[in-house]
């Protein structure tokens, strides 16, 4: 699995346009979908994760499972 900060950075970079437009509610970027900013499945904030578009959720799942 990728490092926690790497996962957050990958998501922030890949979905920069989403964060600038529809994802402004995330404030500090994808760090906010995890408790304590630690990107792993155990720290995933499920209610926040479920508010993301399906495409992004699928990509988060791939990153967390190491399938990229």
Secondary structure, 3 states (H helix, E strand, C coil): CCCHHHHHHHHHHHCHHHHHCCCHHHCCHHHHHEHHHCCCHHHECHHHHHCCCHHHHHHHHHHHHCCC
